[in-house]
Amino acid sequence: MLTEQANPRSAQIDSLSALEIVQIINREDQLVALAVEKALPQIAQAVEAITERIENGGRLIYVGAGTSGRLAVLDAAECVPTYSVPPELVHAVMAGGIPALTRSVEGEEDNREGARRDLAAIHLSAKDTLVGIAASGTTPYVLESIAYARELGAITVGISCNAPAPLLEAAEIAIGVVPGPEVVAGSTRMKAGTAQKMVLNMLSTATMIRLGKVYGNLMVDVAVTNQKLLRRARGLVATITGVDADRAAELLTQADNQVKTAVVMHHKNVDAATARQLLASANGHLRRVIG
């Protein structure tokens, strides 16, 4: 497997200066985006599938072990404040559970029975999309998750940094991103981890855009949970409507800190309840309401 091979470009890295070491790492990291670019059609296919499932009451479920699982948890968690989605809509299942987030529980990646148990616990169904993530493409926990999801009728996506790989063969949508051997042989938290994070960024962000949670390139479904996000929300209202800061704050207060509602109130000269009805009729897409 490429993810396990020694990299000839870093063969003498232990004899180099600190600057030379990080220069090699940086050069290798530059290969990651090029590897992701080759998989863009498959990533887009996955986005369309995820979006369709969510619009019909499904969820986006990530499954991974080790670094892959931790990256999945990070991506899922960030969707809640960024796009005001409920925590269960984008959910990460990690081999070994919560303890594996902060310490290595490597044996759990071989636990096929645990994969089925963990997915049953979150009531995985045919409405959902399951994204299995494994740098090697061979992780038993992830492969069993794909098998279980397919038995239920869920759409399955596989992300691997080896191609071909069993995971890519098992999933209905195969995302093979191959950045090549690591600077430190087998340390897949490096280039492979970066590649996986980039793909997860695309899957979740593009899906949320397709669901109407972005207007232009603005985060209009932000959850206002602290002062920084309150300032951001007021700035968004002011930017989109053209009103001054005081009026933006007033609109946002009347809209219960919902940016899209505040914007529609201004553009359509309606109250908050009516603004919410207009947004609901447009499936939450602000552009469909105000242009």
TORDREN-349779 format. One line per 10 residues: their letters; for each residue x, y, z of N, C-alpha, C. Coordinates in nm, 2 decimals, m for minus. Example, Ala and Ser with C-alpha at 12.3 -4.5 7.8 and 13.67 -1.06 7.14 Angstrom:
BEGIN
AS = 1.32:m0.57:0.78:1.23:m0.45:0.78:1.32:m0.33:0.78 | 1.28:m0.22:0.71:1.37:m0.11:0.71:1.29:0.00:0.79
//
This chain:
BEGIN
MLTEQANPRS = 0.08:m0.12:0.00:0.00:0.00:0.00:0.09:0.12:0.00 | 0.05:0.22:m0.08:0.13:0.35:m0.09:0.14:0.41:0.05 | 0.03:0.41:0.13:0.03:0.47:0.26:0.13:0.41:0.35 | 0.18:0.29:0.32:0.28:0.22:0.41:0.42:0.23:0.35 | 0.44:0.27:0.23:0.57:0.27:0.17:0.66:0.38:0.22 | 0.79:0.36:0.21:0.89:0.46:0.24:0.90:0.56:0.13 | 0.91:0.68:0.16:0.92:0.79:0.07:1.06:0.82:0.03 | 1.11:0.80:m0.09:1.25:0.83:m0.13:1.29:0.97:m0.11 | 1.19:1.07:m0.12:1.22:1.21:m0.10:1.26:1.25:0.04 | 1.23:1.16:0.13:1.26:1.19:0.28:1.35:1.09:0.34
AQIDSLSALE = 1.42:1.01:0.25:1.50:0.90:0.30:1.60:0.94:0.40 | 1.66:1.06:0.39:1.77:1.10:0.48:1.72:1.21:0.57 | 1.59:1.22:0.60:1.54:1.33:0.68:1.59:1.34:0.82 | 1.64:1.22:0.87:1.69:1.22:1.01:1.83:1.29:1.02 | 1.89:1.32:0.91:2.02:1.38:0.91:2.02:1.53:0.88 | 1.90:1.58:0.86:1.88:1.72:0.82:1.85:1.82:0.93 | 1.87:1.95:0.90:1.84:2.05:1.00:1.68:2.07:1.01 | 1.64:2.14:1.11:1.50:2.16:1.14:1.44:2.23:1.01 | 1.50:2.33:0.96:1.45:2.40:0.84:1.44:2.30:0.73 | 1.54:2.22:0.70:1.53:2.13:0.59:1.42:2.02:0.61
IVQIINREDQ = 1.40:1.98:0.73:1.29:1.89:0.76:1.15:1.94:0.73 | 1.13:2.06:0.77:1.00:2.12:0.75:0.98:2.16:0.60 | 1.09:2.19:0.53:1.08:2.22:0.39:1.03:2.09:0.31 | 1.09:1.98:0.35:1.04:1.85:0.29:0.90:1.83:0.32 | 0.86:1.84:0.45:0.72:1.82:0.48:0.63:1.92:0.40 | 0.67:2.04:0.39:0.59:2.14:0.32:0.57:2.10:0.17 | 0.68:2.05:0.11:0.68:2.01:m0.03:0.58:1.89:m0.05 | 0.59:1.80:0.04:0.50:1.69:0.03:0.35:1.73:0.05 | 0.33:1.82:0.14:0.19:1.86:0.17:0.13:1.93:0.04 | 0.22:1.99:m0.04:0.17:2.06:m0.16:0.11:1.95:m0.26
LVALAVEKAL = 0.14:1.83:m0.24:0.09:1.72:m0.33:m0.05:1.69:m0.30 | m0.09:1.72:m0.18:m0.22:1.67:m0.13:m0.34:1.73:m0.21 | m0.33:1.86:m0.23:m0.44:1.93:m0.30:m0.45:1.88:m0.44 | m0.34:1.85:m0.50:m0.34:1.79:m0.64:m0.41:1.65:m0.64 | m0.38:1.58:m0.54:m0.45:1.44:m0.53:m0.60:1.46:m0.51 | m0.64:1.55:m0.43:m0.78:1.57:m0.41:m0.85:1.62:m0.53 | m0.78:1.70:m0.61:m0.84:1.76:m0.73:m0.88:1.64:m0.83 | m0.81:1.54:m0.83:m0.84:1.43:m0.92:m0.97:1.35:m0.88 | m1.01:1.37:m0.76:m1.13:1.30:m0.71:m1.25:1.39:m0.70 | m1.24:1.51:m0.76:m1.35:1.61:m0.75:m1.49:1.56:m0.80
PQIAQAVEAI = m1.49:1.49:m0.92:m1.61:1.44:m0.97:m1.68:1.34:m0.87 | m1.60:1.26:m0.81:m1.66:1.16:m0.71:m1.71:1.24:m0.58 | m1.63:1.34:m0.54:m1.67:1.42:m0.42:m1.80:1.49:m0.45 | m1.82:1.54:m0.57:m1.94:1.61:m0.61:m2.06:1.51:m0.61 | m2.03:1.39:m0.67:m2.14:1.29:m0.67:m2.19:1.26:m0.53 | m2.09:1.25:m0.43:m2.13:1.23:m0.29:m2.21:1.34:m0.24 | m2.17:1.46:m0.27:m2.24:1.58:m0.22:m2.39:1.58:m0.26 | m2.41:1.55:m0.39:m2.55:1.54:m0.44:m2.63:1.43:m0.37 | m2.57:1.32:m0.34:m2.63:1.21:m0.28:m2.67:1.25:m0.13 | m2.57:1.31:m0.06:m2.59:1.35:0.08:m2.70:1.45:0.09
TERIENGGRL = m2.70:1.55:0.00:m2.80:1.65:0.00:m2.94:1.60:m0.02 | m2.95:1.51:m0.12:m3.08:1.45:m0.15:m3.14:1.37:m0.03 | m3.05:1.30:0.03:m3.09:1.22:0.15:m3.13:1.31:0.27 | m3.06:1.42:0.29:m3.09:1.51:0.40:m3.23:1.58:0.37 | m3.25:1.62:0.25:m3.37:1.68:0.21:m3.49:1.59:0.23 | m3.47:1.46:0.23:m3.57:1.36:0.25:m3.57:1.30:0.39 | m3.52:1.37:0.48:m3.52:1.33:0.62:m3.41:1.24:0.67 | m3.30:1.23:0.59:m3.19:1.15:0.62:m3.08:1.23:0.69 | m2.97:1.16:0.72:m2.86:1.22:0.79:m2.73:1.19:0.72 | m2.62:1.26:0.75:m2.49:1.23:0.71:m2.41:1.17:0.82
IYVGAGTSGR = m2.37:1.04:0.81:m2.30:0.97:0.91:m2.16:0.94:0.87 | m2.06:0.98:0.94:m1.92:0.95:0.92:m1.88:0.83:1.01 | m1.80:0.75:0.95:m1.74:0.64:1.03:m1.59:0.63:1.01 | m1.51:0.62:1.12:m1.37:0.61:1.10:m1.31:0.55:1.23 | m1.18:0.53:1.22:m1.10:0.48:1.33:m0.97:0.56:1.34 | m0.91:0.58:1.46:m0.79:0.65:1.47:m0.80:0.79:1.41 | m0.70:0.84:1.34:m0.70:0.97:1.28:m0.82:1.00:1.20 | m0.86:0.90:1.12:m0.98:0.92:1.03:m1.10:0.95:1.12 | m1.12:0.88:1.22:m1.23:0.90:1.31:m1.23:1.03:1.38 | m1.11:1.07:1.42:m1.10:1.20:1.49:m1.13:1.32:1.40
LAVLDAAECV = m1.09:1.31:1.27:m1.12:1.41:1.17:m1.27:1.41:1.15 | m1.33:1.30:1.14:m1.47:1.29:1.12:m1.55:1.36:1.23 | m1.51:1.33:1.36:m1.57:1.40:1.47:m1.56:1.55:1.47 | m1.44:1.59:1.43:m1.42:1.74:1.42:m1.51:1.80:1.31 | m1.52:1.74:1.20:m1.60:1.80:1.09:m1.75:1.80:1.13 | m1.79:1.69:1.19:m1.93:1.68:1.23:m1.97:1.79:1.34 | m1.88:1.80:1.43:m1.90:1.89:1.54:m1.91:2.04:1.49 | m1.83:2.07:1.40:m1.82:2.21:1.35:m1.95:2.25:1.27 | m2.02:2.15:1.22:m2.14:2.18:1.14:m2.25:2.25:1.23 | m2.25:2.21:1.36:m2.36:2.26:1.45:m2.35:2.41:1.46
PTYSVPPELV = m2.24:2.47:1.51:m2.24:2.62:1.52:m2.23:2.69:1.39 | m2.17:2.63:1.29:m2.15:2.71:1.16:m2.28:2.72:1.08 | m2.36:2.61:1.09:m2.48:2.61:1.00:m2.61:2.58:1.08 | m2.61:2.59:1.21:m2.73:2.57:1.30:m2.80:2.44:1.27 | m2.73:2.34:1.25:m2.80:2.21:1.23:m2.80:2.13:1.36 | m2.90:2.05:1.38:m2.90:1.97:1.50:m2.78:1.87:1.50 | m2.73:1.84:1.62:m2.61:1.75:1.63:m2.62:1.62:1.56 | m2.74:1.57:1.56:m2.76:1.44:1.50:m2.77:1.44:1.34 | m2.78:1.56:1.28:m2.79:1.56:1.14:m2.66:1.52:1.07 | m2.54:1.57:1.12:m2.41:1.53:1.08:m2.35:1.46:1.20
HAVMAGGIPA = m2.33:1.33:1.19:m2.29:1.25:1.31:m2.17:1.17:1.28 | m2.08:1.17:1.37:m1.95:1.09:1.35:m1.95:0.97:1.45 | m1.93:0.85:1.39:m1.92:0.73:1.47:m1.77:0.69:1.47 | m1.70:0.68:1.58:m1.56:0.65:1.59:m1.54:0.52:1.66 | m1.45:0.43:1.60:m1.41:0.31:1.67:m1.35:0.34:1.80 | m1.41:0.28:1.91:m1.36:0.30:2.04:m1.43:0.41:2.11 | m1.52:0.48:2.05:m1.61:0.58:2.11:m1.53:0.70:2.16 | m1.59:0.77:2.26:m1.53:0.89:2.31:m1.39:0.88:2.37 | m1.36:0.77:2.44:m1.22:0.75:2.49:m1.11:0.76:2.38 | m1.15:0.71:2.26:m1.05:0.71:2.15:m1.02:0.85:2.09
LTRSVEGEED = m1.10:0.95:2.13:m1.07:1.08:2.08:m0.94:1.14:2.13 | m0.91:1.10:2.25:m0.79:1.17:2.31:m0.68:1.07:2.34 | m0.70:0.94:2.32:m0.59:0.84:2.33:m0.61:0.73:2.24 | m0.50:0.67:2.20:m0.50:0.57:2.10:m0.57:0.44:2.15 | m0.67:0.39:2.07:m0.73:0.26:2.11:m0.73:0.18:1.98 | m0.61:0.15:1.93:m0.59:0.10:1.80:m0.66:m0.04:1.77 | m0.67:m0.12:1.88:m0.74:m0.25:1.86:m0.88:m0.24:1.81 | m0.95:m0.13:1.84:m1.09:m0.11:1.81:m1.11:m0.11:1.66 | m1.01:m0.07:1.58:m1.03:m0.06:1.44:m1.06:m0.20:1.37 | m1.03:m0.31:1.45:m1.05:m0.44:1.40:m1.19:m0.50:1.44
NREGARRDLA = m1.26:m0.42:1.52:m1.38:m0.47:1.58:m1.50:m0.46:1.49 | m1.53:m0.56:1.41:m1.64:m0.56:1.32:m1.77:m0.56:1.39 | m1.78:m0.64:1.49:m1.91:m0.65:1.57:m1.94:m0.51:1.63 | m1.83:m0.44:1.68:m1.85:m0.31:1.74:m1.91:m0.21:1.64 | m1.87:m0.23:1.51:m1.92:m0.13:1.41:m2.07:m0.15:1.39 | m2.12:m0.27:1.39:m2.26:m0.29:1.37:m2.33:m0.25:1.50 | m2.28:m0.27:1.61:m2.34:m0.23:1.74:m2.35:m0.08:1.75 | m2.24:m0.01:1.71:m2.24:0.14:1.72:m2.34:0.20:1.62 | m2.35:0.14:1.50:m2.44:0.20:1.40:m2.59:0.17:1.44 | m2.61:0.05:1.50:m2.75:0.02:1.54:m2.79:0.12:1.66
AIHLSAKDTL = m2.69:0.16:1.74:m2.72:0.25:1.85:m2.77:0.38:1.81 | m2.72:0.43:1.69:m2.77:0.56:1.64:m2.88:0.54:1.54 | m2.94:0.42:1.53:m3.05:0.39:1.44:m3.03:0.43:1.30 | m2.91:0.38:1.24:m2.88:0.40:1.10:m3.00:0.34:1.02 | m3.04:0.42:0.91:m3.15:0.37:0.83:m3.13:0.39:0.69 | m3.22:0.35:0.61:m3.21:0.36:0.46:m3.21:0.50:0.42 | m3.26:0.59:0.50:m3.26:0.73:0.46:m3.13:0.80:0.47 | m3.03:0.74:0.54:m2.90:0.81:0.57:m2.80:0.78:0.46 | m2.69:0.87:0.46:m2.57:0.84:0.39:m2.46:0.81:0.48 | m2.39:0.70:0.46:m2.28:0.66:0.55:m2.15:0.68:0.47
VGIAASGTTP = m2.06:0.76:0.53:m1.93:0.79:0.47:m1.82:0.72:0.55 | m1.76:0.61:0.50:m1.66:0.54:0.56:m1.52:0.60:0.53 | m1.44:0.63:0.63:m1.31:0.69:0.60:m1.20:0.60:0.66 | m1.10:0.57:0.57:m0.99:0.49:0.61:m0.87:0.52:0.52 | m0.76:0.57:0.57:m0.65:0.60:0.49:m0.60:0.48:0.41 | m0.59:0.36:0.48:m0.55:0.24:0.42:m0.65:0.18:0.32 | m0.78:0.21:0.35:m0.89:0.15:0.27:m0.91:0.00:0.31 | m0.86:m0.04:0.43:m0.87:m0.18:0.47:m0.92:m0.20:0.61 | m0.95:m0.09:0.68:m0.99:m0.10:0.82:m1.12:m0.18:0.84 | m1.11:m0.29:0.92:m1.23:m0.38:0.93:m1.35:m0.31:0.99
YVLESIAYAR = m1.33:m0.22:1.09:m1.44:m0.15:1.15:m1.52:m0.07:1.04 | m1.45:0.00:0.95:m1.51:0.08:0.85:m1.57:m0.01:0.74 | m1.50:m0.11:0.70:m1.56:m0.20:0.60:m1.69:m0.27:0.65 | m1.69:m0.31:0.78:m1.81:m0.37:0.83:m1.93:m0.26:0.84 | m1.89:m0.14:0.86:m1.99:m0.03:0.87:m2.05:m0.01:0.73 | m1.97:m0.02:0.62:m2.02:m0.01:0.49:m2.12:m0.12:0.46 | m2.07:m0.24:0.49:m2.16:m0.36:0.47:m2.29:m0.35:0.54 | m2.29:m0.31:0.66:m2.41:m0.30:0.74:m2.50:m0.19:0.68 | m2.45:m0.08:0.64:m2.52:0.03:0.58:m2.59:m0.02:0.45 | m2.52:m0.09:0.37:m2.57:m0.14:0.24:m2.69:m0.24:0.27
ELGAITVGIS = m2.67:m0.32:0.37:m2.78:m0.41:0.41:m2.91:m0.34:0.44 | m2.90:m0.22:0.50:m3.01:m0.14:0.54:m3.07:m0.06:0.43 | m2.99:m0.04:0.32:m3.03:0.04:0.21:m2.98:0.19:0.21 | m2.89:0.22:0.30:m2.83:0.35:0.31:m2.73:0.37:0.19 | m2.72:0.49:0.14:m2.61:0.52:0.05:m2.48:0.52:0.11 | m2.38:0.46:0.05:m2.25:0.45:0.11:m2.14:0.52:0.02 | m2.05:0.58:0.10:m1.94:0.66:0.03:m1.81:0.61:0.10 | m1.71:0.58:0.03:m1.58:0.54:0.08:m1.47:0.64:0.05 | m1.39:0.68:0.15:m1.27:0.77:0.13:m1.15:0.69:0.17 | m1.06:0.68:0.07:m0.93:0.60:0.10:m0.82:0.68:0.03
CNAPAPLLEA = m0.70:0.66:0.10:m0.58:0.72:0.04:m0.49:0.62:m0.03 | m0.55:0.50:m0.05:m0.49:0.40:m0.14:m0.60:0.37:m0.25 | m0.55:0.34:m0.37:m0.64:0.31:m0.48:m0.57:0.22:m0.57 | m0.62:0.10:m0.60:m0.75:0.04:m0.55:m0.74:0.01:m0.40 | m0.86:m0.02:m0.34:m0.86:m0.05:m0.20:m1.00:m0.12:m0.17 | m1.00:m0.21:m0.08:m1.13:m0.28:m0.05:m1.24:m0.18:m0.01 | m1.21:m0.07:0.06:m1.32:0.02:0.09:m1.38:0.09:m0.03 | m1.29:0.12:m0.13:m1.35:0.18:m0.25:m1.43:0.08:m0.33 | m1.40:m0.05:m0.32:m1.48:m0.15:m0.39:m1.61:m0.17:m0.32 | m1.61:m0.16:m0.19:m1.73:m0.19:m0.11:m1.83:m0.08:m0.12
AEIAIGVVPG = m1.79:0.05:m0.13:m1.88:0.16:m0.12:m1.94:0.19:m0.26 | m2.06:0.25:m0.26:m2.13:0.28:m0.39:m2.06:0.40:m0.46 | m2.01:0.50:m0.38:m1.94:0.61:m0.43:m1.80:0.60:m0.37 | m1.70:0.59:m0.46:m1.56:0.57:m0.42:m1.48:0.69:m0.44 | m1.43:0.75:m0.33:m1.34:0.87:m0.34:m1.20:0.82:m0.30 | m1.12:0.80:m0.41:m0.98:0.76:m0.39:m0.89:0.88:m0.40 | m0.83:0.92:m0.29:m0.73:1.04:m0.29:m0.60:0.98:m0.25 | m0.50:0.99:m0.35:m0.38:0.92:m0.33:m0.26:1.02:m0.33 | m0.23:1.07:m0.21:m0.12:1.17:m0.20:0.02:1.11:m0.20 | 0.03:0.98:m0.19:0.16:0.91:m0.20:0.22:0.88:m0.06
PEVVAGSTRM = 0.34:0.82:m0.06:0.40:0.78:0.07:0.42:0.90:0.16 | 0.41:0.87:0.29:0.43:0.98:0.39:0.58:1.01:0.41 | 0.60:1.13:0.47:0.74:1.17:0.50:0.80:1.08:0.60 | 0.72:1.04:0.70:0.76:0.93:0.79:0.67:0.81:0.75 | 0.74:0.71:0.71:0.66:0.60:0.65:0.55:0.55:0.74 | 0.43:0.54:0.68:0.32:0.49:0.76:0.25:0.58:0.85 | 0.30:0.71:0.86:0.24:0.80:0.95:0.12:0.88:0.88 | 0.01:0.81:0.87:m0.10:0.86:0.79:m0.18:0.97:0.85 | m0.13:1.02:0.97:m0.19:1.14:1.02:m0.14:1.26:0.95 | m0.04:1.24:0.86:0.02:1.35:0.79:m0.05:1.38:0.66
KAGTAQKMVL = 0.00:1.34:0.54:m0.06:1.37:0.41:m0.19:1.31:0.40 | m0.21:1.18:0.44:m0.34:1.11:0.43:m0.44:1.18:0.51 | m0.40:1.22:0.64:m0.49:1.29:0.72:m0.54:1.43:0.66 | m0.44:1.50:0.61:m0.47:1.63:0.54:m0.57:1.61:0.43 | m0.54:1.50:0.35:m0.63:1.48:0.23:m0.77:1.44:0.28 | m0.78:1.36:0.38:m0.92:1.33:0.44:m0.99:1.45:0.49 | m0.92:1.54:0.56:m0.98:1.66:0.61:m1.03:1.75:0.50 | m0.95:1.76:0.39:m0.99:1.84:0.28:m1.12:1.79:0.22 | m1.13:1.65:0.20:m1.25:1.59:0.14:m1.37:1.61:0.24 | m1.35:1.59:0.37:m1.46:1.61:0.46:m1.51:1.76:0.46
NMLSTATMIR = m1.41:1.85:0.45:m1.45:1.99:0.44:m1.54:2.02:0.32 | m1.50:1.95:0.21:m1.58:1.97:0.08:m1.72:1.91:0.10 | m1.72:1.78:0.15:m1.85:1.72:0.16:m1.95:1.79:0.25 | m1.91:1.83:0.37:m2.00:1.90:0.46:m2.03:2.04:0.41 | m1.93:2.12:0.37:m1.95:2.26:0.32:m2.04:2.26:0.20 | m2.01:2.18:0.10:m2.09:2.19:m0.03:m2.23:2.14:0.00 | m2.25:2.04:0.09:m2.38:2.00:0.12:m2.46:2.11:0.19 | m2.40:2.18:0.28:m2.47:2.29:0.35:m2.50:2.40:0.25 | m2.41:2.43:0.16:m2.44:2.53:0.06:m2.56:2.49:m0.03 | m2.56:2.36:m0.07:m2.68:2.31:m0.15:m2.81:2.31:m0.07
LGKVYGNLMV = m2.80:2.31:0.06:m2.92:2.31:0.15:m2.97:2.45:0.18 | m2.89:2.55:0.13:m2.94:2.69:0.15:m2.89:2.75:0.27 | m2.78:2.70:0.33:m2.73:2.76:0.45:m2.62:2.86:0.43 | m2.60:2.90:0.30:m2.50:3.00:0.27:m2.57:3.09:0.17 | m2.55:3.22:0.18:m2.60:3.32:0.08:m2.48:3.39:0.03 | m2.46:3.39:m0.11:m2.34:3.43:m0.16:m2.23:3.34:m0.10 | m2.14:3.40:m0.03:m2.04:3.31:0.05:m2.05:3.35:0.20 | m2.17:3.39:0.24:m2.19:3.43:0.38:m2.26:3.32:0.46 | m2.22:3.31:0.58:m2.26:3.21:0.67:m2.40:3.25:0.74 | m2.50:3.25:0.66:m2.63:3.31:0.71:m2.71:3.22:0.81
DVAVTNQKLL = m2.67:3.10:0.83:m2.73:3.01:0.93:m2.65:3.00:1.05 | m2.56:3.09:1.08:m2.47:3.08:1.19:m2.56:3.07:1.32 | m2.51:2.99:1.42:m2.58:2.98:1.55:m2.52:3.09:1.64 | m2.59:3.18:1.69:m2.54:3.29:1.78:m2.54:3.23:1.92 | m2.42:3.19:1.96:m2.40:3.12:2.09:m2.30:3.20:2.17 | m2.23:3.30:2.12:m2.14:3.38:2.20:m2.13:3.52:2.14 | m2.05:3.61:2.21:m2.04:3.75:2.16:m1.98:3.76:2.03 | m1.88:3.68:2.00:m1.81:3.68:1.87:m1.91:3.65:1.76 | m1.99:3.55:1.78:m2.09:3.51:1.68:m2.20:3.61:1.67 | m2.24:3.67:1.78:m2.34:3.78:1.77:m2.29:3.89:1.69
RRARGLVATI = m2.16:3.93:1.70:m2.11:4.04:1.62:m2.11:4.00:1.47 | m2.07:3.87:1.45:m2.07:3.82:1.31:m2.21:3.83:1.25 | m2.31:3.79:1.33:m2.45:3.79:1.28:m2.50:3.93:1.25 | m2.47:4.02:1.34:m2.51:4.16:1.31:m2.44:4.21:1.18 | m2.31:4.18:1.17:m2.24:4.22:1.05:m2.30:4.16:0.92 | m2.34:4.03:0.93:m2.41:3.97:0.81:m2.53:4.04:0.77 | m2.62:4.07:0.87:m2.74:4.14:0.85:m2.71:4.28:0.78 | m2.62:4.35:0.84:m2.58:4.48:0.78:m2.53:4.47:0.64 | m2.45:4.37:0.62:m2.39:4.36:0.48:m2.49:4.33:0.38 | m2.58:4.24:0.41:m2.68:4.19:0.31:m2.79:4.30:0.29
TGVDADRAAE = m2.83:4.36:0.39:m2.94:4.46:0.38:m2.90:4.60:0.35 | m2.77:4.64:0.39:m2.73:4.77:0.37:m2.77:4.87:0.48 | m2.83:4.81:0.59:m2.87:4.90:0.70:m2.75:4.93:0.79 | m2.76:5.03:0.88:m2.65:5.05:0.97:m2.65:4.95:1.09 | m2.54:4.96:1.17:m2.52:4.86:1.27:m2.63:4.86:1.38 | m2.69:4.97:1.41:m2.80:4.98:1.51:m2.92:4.91:1.46 | m2.95:4.94:1.33:m3.07:4.87:1.27:m3.05:4.72:1.25 | m2.93:4.68:1.22:m2.90:4.54:1.20:m2.92:4.47:1.34 | m2.87:4.53:1.44:m2.89:4.47:1.58:m3.04:4.46:1.62 | m3.11:4.56:1.58:m3.26:4.56:1.61:m3.33:4.45:1.53
LLTQADNQVK = m3.30:4.44:1.41:m3.36:4.34:1.33:m3.33:4.20:1.38 | m3.20:4.18:1.42:m3.16:4.05:1.46:m3.23:4.02:1.59 | m3.24:4.11:1.68:m3.31:4.09:1.81:m3.46:4.05:1.78 | m3.53:4.12:1.69:m3.67:4.08:1.66:m3.68:3.95:1.59 | m3.57:3.90:1.53:m3.57:3.77:1.46:m3.51:3.66:1.55 | m3.50:3.68:1.68:m3.44:3.58:1.77:m3.31:3.54:1.72 | m3.23:3.63:1.68:m3.09:3.61:1.64:m3.07:3.51:1.51 | m3.18:3.51:1.43:m3.17:3.43:1.31:m3.14:3.53:1.19 | m3.03:3.51:1.13:m2.98:3.61:1.03:m3.08:3.61:0.91 | m3.11:3.49:0.86:m3.20:3.49:0.74:m3.33:3.55:0.77
TAVVMHHKNV = m3.39:3.52:0.89:m3.52:3.58:0.92:m3.51:3.74:0.92 | m3.40:3.79:0.99:m3.38:3.93:1.00:m3.37:4.00:0.86 | m3.30:3.93:0.77:m3.28:3.98:0.63:m3.41:3.99:0.56 | m3.49:3.88:0.57:m3.62:3.88:0.50:m3.71:3.98:0.56 | m3.71:4.00:0.69:m3.79:4.11:0.75:m3.76:4.24:0.69 | m3.64:4.27:0.66:m3.60:4.40:0.60:m3.64:4.41:0.46 | m3.61:4.31:0.38:m3.63:4.31:0.23:m3.78:4.30:0.20 | m3.86:4.23:0.28:m4.00:4.21:0.25:m4.09:4.30:0.33 | m4.03:4.37:0.43:m4.10:4.46:0.52:m4.21:4.38:0.59 | m4.17:4.27:0.65:m4.27:4.18:0.72:m4.22:4.16:0.86
DAATARQLLA = m4.30:4.10:0.94:m4.26:4.06:1.08:m4.19:3.93:1.08 | m4.13:3.89:1.19:m4.05:3.77:1.20:m4.13:3.64:1.16 | m4.25:3.63:1.21:m4.33:3.51:1.18:m4.35:3.50:1.03 | m4.38:3.61:0.97:m4.41:3.60:0.82:m4.28:3.57:0.75 | m4.17:3.63:0.79:m4.04:3.60:0.73:m4.00:3.45:0.74 | m4.03:3.39:0.86:m4.00:3.25:0.87:m4.09:3.17:0.78 | m4.21:3.21:0.76:m4.30:3.14:0.67:m4.25:3.14:0.52 | m4.20:3.26:0.48:m4.15:3.28:0.35:m4.02:3.19:0.33 | m3.94:3.18:0.43:m3.82:3.10:0.42:m3.86:2.95:0.42 | m3.96:2.92:0.50:m4.00:2.78:0.50:m4.05:2.73:0.36
SANGHLRRVI = m4.13:2.82:0.30:m4.18:2.79:0.17:m4.07:2.78:0.06 | m3.95:2.84:0.09:m3.84:2.83:0.00:m3.74:2.73:0.05 | m3.78:2.64:0.14:m3.69:2.54:0.20:m3.56:2.60:0.26 | m3.58:2.72:0.31:m3.47:2.78:0.38:m3.37:2.85:0.29 | m3.39:2.86:0.16:m3.30:2.92:0.07:m3.32:3.07:0.07 | m3.24:3.15:0.12:m3.26:3.30:0.13:m3.26:3.36:m0.01 | m3.18:3.31:m0.10:m3.18:3.36:m0.24:m3.32:3.35:m0.31 | m3.39:3.24:m0.28:m3.52:3.22:m0.34:m3.62:3.32:m0.29 | m3.59:3.38:m0.17:m3.69:3.47:m0.12:m3.66:3.62:m0.16 | m3.53:3.65:m0.15:m3.49:3.79:m0.17:m3.42:3.82:m0.30
G = m3.38:3.71:m0.37:m3.30:3.72:m0.50:m3.16:3.73:m0.47
//
